Amino acid sequence: MTQKCVHKPCGKMYTDPEEECLYHPGPPIFHEGQKGWKCCKPRVLTFDEFLSIPPCTTGKHSTTDIPPAIEKKSGGDVSESTTPTLKPSTPTPEASRGPVSAPQPTATPPPPPPESEDDEPNVEVPKGKICRRKACGSQYDGSSREGEKCVFHPGAPIFHEGSKGYTCCKRRVLEFDEFMKIEGCQTKDKHMFIGSGKKKAVNSGGEEHVETVRHDFYQTPTSVIASFFLKKINKEKASVEFSEAELSLDLPTTDTPPKRYKTVVPLFGSIDSKASSAKILGTKLEVNLVKADGNSWPVLRSDEQRTGEIIQVGKAGRAL
């Protein structure tokens, strides 16, 4: 009798109860943008990377050994009948007003690369291969592929304030298990087990070109502190050059094969190139751009659309 394993992320159909199963015994954890499993250490930022975390436990398939639910923060719930104790208010001395710095709009992360549309007609699909499209989960059993039907989500997963769903449809759920069961909103005649999308650009040296990375910034009255998020930057080979109106970046990584992000950032305002500095951290490059004129920057790049916000830097005036 064919049964489905309930272990995460196994979920395979099996007939042999002694068949080896690779799975995560702990619940999934989502905290401050990071994703992982409680039972092992890897933490990643994107949902696709989360699904690719290799299982940390080897055992047997099961239909009853359901892993614990997604971990939630334990907070002290206050019952409705509890009346808060009110303390008499006492006047507090007025604190001195320091420089006011409005929050800066963060850049929208780049969209995911376009997914392969279909398998190549002559490609050989290994038995047991699982469809790559989101939420489909169909497994190739080696039989004819005539009459296939793939129901999937073309959009990206979205997690916001506890709700979970996909950008391509409106349904939102709270639990991770419910999210994994959201039925696809688009249908195709064939599954995509292998794919035939464009390969990532690789130069003659075997490096993968990174076209864009996420960035954000904040500012003080005298400087702009910007972050460019790229993991495993090679500190020995990285190059950061400052000019009055531009920032030139050449950031290779220590990945295998290595990646390289190379670009020139047109800055919104002029900077003091000699006083500016850069610092490479584990997951990003952080640059300190010293302003040449002390003006506020509504955006980091001169080619970015302004938000229309008025940002005040310095002490607020007082009515006389």
Number of C-alpha atoms within 10 A of each C-alpha: 6 10 15 14 21 18 23 19 17 15 17 20 15 15 12 12 13 11 10 11 21 17 21 22 22 20 17 21 17 19 11 6 12 14 20 22 21 17 15 15 8 13 18 16 13 13 16 12 12 17 13 10 17 13 18 14 14 12 13 15 26 17 11 9 11 12 15 10 13 15 16 12 6 6 6 6 6 9 7 6 6 7 8 7 6 6 6 6 6 6 6 6 6 6 6 7 10 10 13 14 16 15 11 17 15 13 13 9 11 11 8 9 9 9 13 15 14 16 17 14 7 6 11 10 16 12 11 14 16 19 20 18 21 18 19 22 17 20 16 17 13 11 7 8 12 8 7 11 14 19 20 21 21 19 16 14 16 13 16 10 6 12 14 20 22 20 15 15 13 8 13 18 16 14 14 19 13 12 18 14 11 18 14 19 15 13 14 13 13 17 26 22 22 18 17 15 14 10 7 11 11 15 9 6 8 12 18 20 16 17 11 15 12 14 19 18 20 19 22 19 18 15 22 21 18 19 20 18 17 23 17 17 25 18 15 7 11 17 14 16 14 20 15 15 16 19 19 15 19 15 22 25 20 14 14 9 11 17 22 22 18 18 14 12 16 18 20 17 22 18 25 17 18 11 12 18 16 17 12 19 15 11 13 19 22 19 21 18 25 22 23 15 13 16 16 21 24 23 21 26 17 16 11 13 10 13 10 7 10 10 15 14 19 14 12 11 7 5 4 3
